[in-house]
Amino acid sequence: PALGKNGGIVRPELFIGKFGVTFIFLLSGLSLELSELKRAISNWKFNTLIQVSTFLIWPFLIGKPLVDYVLPSILPQNLLDGMLILSCLP
C-alpha cells in the first residue's frame, strides 16, 4: 500500500494521469485499420459539417441565447457558465 499511494515511490498519480491515458489512446489509434482511416478522411465534407455545427452553430444559436436570455432568472450564474461551456463540447 505505501508503494502505490500518492506521493509514494511509484508515483501512480503521475503515471496514470499522464502516461496511462496517453498509452490507452496510442493503443487505440494503432489498432485502427488504414482502410477505415482512408474512408473517414474521404468523407471530409460531412466531417466538416458536423464540426461546424457542433462548435459554432449549436453554441452560438442555441447555447448562448439560452444562457443569456432564457435561463438567467431560473439558474445561478455559475451553472449557466458551465452549461455554456458544455454546449461547446461534442
N, C-alpha and C positions, 0 to 999 in steps of 0.2 A: 504493500500500500504506500509506503513512503517513497518508493521508487517512482510510482506513477502519479503522484499528487502534483498539483500545480506548483511550479517553482522547484520541483524536485530535479533529480539528475537527468531524467529522460526528457523533461520539459514538454509534456503532452499538449499543453495549451498552444505551443508554437507549431509542433508537428501536425496536429490535427487541424488547427485553424488555417494554416497556410499551405503546408506541403500536402496534407491529406486531401484537401479539396482539389488542389491542382492535379494531383495524381489521378483522382477519380475522373476529372474532365479529360485528362490526357488519354487515359484508357478508353473512355467513351468515344473520343474522337478517332483514335486509332482503330476502333472496331467498325467504323463506317466503311462501307464499300465505295470504291471510286465511282461506280455506276450511279449510286444514289446521290453522290455529290454532284456529278455532272447533270443529273436530272433536276436537282434542286437549283443549280446555277442557271440552267437553261430556262427556268421559269421566273426570270428576274422581274418581268413586268408585274406579275401577280405579287411577288415578294415586296416590291416597291410600294404597291398599292396598300398592302397590309401594314407595312412600316409607317407610311404616311398617315393612314387612318388611325393607327394605334398611338403615335407620338404627336400628331398635330391636330387632326380633326376632332378626335374624342376629347382631349384635354381642353381645347380652346372653344369648341362649340357646346360641349356638354359639361365637362368638369368645372371650368372657370365660372360660367353663369350660375351653376348650381351653388357653388361655394360663395359667390359674391352676392347673389340676389335672392335665391330661393330659401336657403337654409340658415342664414346668419341669425335669424330670430329664434331658431329652434335649437341649434347646437353651439357648443363653445368654440372659440376661435382656434384653439389647438387641434381639436378634432377636425375642423374644416380644413386646416392646413394639411393635416395628414391625408384627408380624403383627396385633396388636390394633388398631392404627391403620388398617391396610389393610382389616381386616374391616368397618370403618365406611364405606368408600368404595363407591360404586355400581359 
